[in-house]
């Protein structure tokens, strides 16, 4: 009578060990949760950074102009 039940328990055993092995992974996932929410909250910042990209290129393009202005500075003093 107990025989099929015992075989079932034997079959379940590896699954239990698998579940036990999975436990630290689950705790890891739980600990990661705040990071995921942080990443979700960071999303608008990323889009902002993407939007800022053309401004950065503009600033880079402006750089030689700034150096030119710096070089011109002593000339402006005389005026």
C-alpha positions as CSV (number, residue, x, y, z in Angstrom):
1,X,0.0,0.0,0.0
2,X,2.8,2.4,0.9
3,X,5.0,1.5,-2.0
4,X,3.7,4.0,-4.6
5,X,3.8,6.7,-2.0
6,X,7.4,5.9,-1.2
7,X,8.4,6.0,-4.8
8,X,6.6,9.3,-5.2
9,X,8.6,10.6,-2.2
10,X,11.8,9.4,-3.8
11,X,10.9,11.1,-7.0
12,X,10.1,14.3,-5.2
13,X,13.4,14.3,-3.2
14,X,15.6,15.7,-6.0
15,X,13.1,18.5,-6.5
16,X,13.3,19.3,-2.8
17,X,17.1,19.5,-2.9
18,X,16.7,21.7,-6.0
19,X,14.4,24.0,-4.1
20,X,16.9,24.1,-1.2
21,X,19.6,25.0,-3.6
22,X,17.4,27.6,-5.1
23,X,16.8,29.2,-1.7
24,X,20.0,31.4,-1.7
25,X,19.1,32.5,-5.2
26,X,15.6,33.5,-4.1
27,X,17.1,35.6,-1.2
28,X,19.4,37.1,-3.7
29,X,16.5,38.1,-5.9
30,X,14.7,39.5,-2.9
31,X,17.7,41.6,-2.0
32,X,18.0,42.7,-5.6
33,X,14.4,44.1,-5.6
34,X,15.3,47.5,-4.3
35,X,17.9,47.8,-7.0
36,X,15.3,47.0,-9.6
37,X,13.0,49.7,-8.3
38,X,16.0,52.0,-8.3
39,X,16.6,51.1,-11.9
40,X,13.0,51.8,-12.7
41,X,13.1,55.1,-11.0
42,X,16.4,55.9,-12.8
43,X,14.6,55.4,-16.2
44,X,13.5,59.1,-16.6
45,X,17.1,60.1,-15.7
46,X,18.4,57.9,-18.6
47,X,16.0,59.5,-21.0
48,X,17.1,62.9,-19.7
49,X,20.7,61.9,-20.3
50,X,19.8,60.9,-23.9
51,X,18.0,64.2,-24.4
52,X,21.1,66.0,-23.0
53,X,23.3,64.3,-25.6
54,X,22.9,66.9,-28.3
55,X,23.6,69.6,-25.8
56,X,26.9,67.8,-24.9
57,X,27.9,67.7,-28.5
58,X,27.0,71.4,-28.8
59,X,29.3,72.1,-25.8
60,X,32.1,70.1,-27.4
61,X,31.6,72.1,-30.6
62,X,31.7,75.3,-28.5
63,X,35.0,74.3,-26.9
64,X,37.3,75.8,-29.6
65,X,35.2,79.0,-29.6
66,X,35.7,79.2,-25.8
67,X,39.5,78.8,-26.2
68,X,39.3,81.5,-28.9
69,X,37.5,83.8,-26.5
70,X,40.2,83.0,-23.8
71,X,42.9,83.9,-26.3
72,X,41.1,87.1,-27.2
73,X,40.7,88.1,-23.6
74,X,44.0,90.1,-23.3
75,X,43.0,92.0,-26.4
76,X,39.7,93.0,-24.9
77,X,41.5,94.5,-21.9
78,X,43.1,97.1,-24.1
79,X,39.8,98.3,-25.4
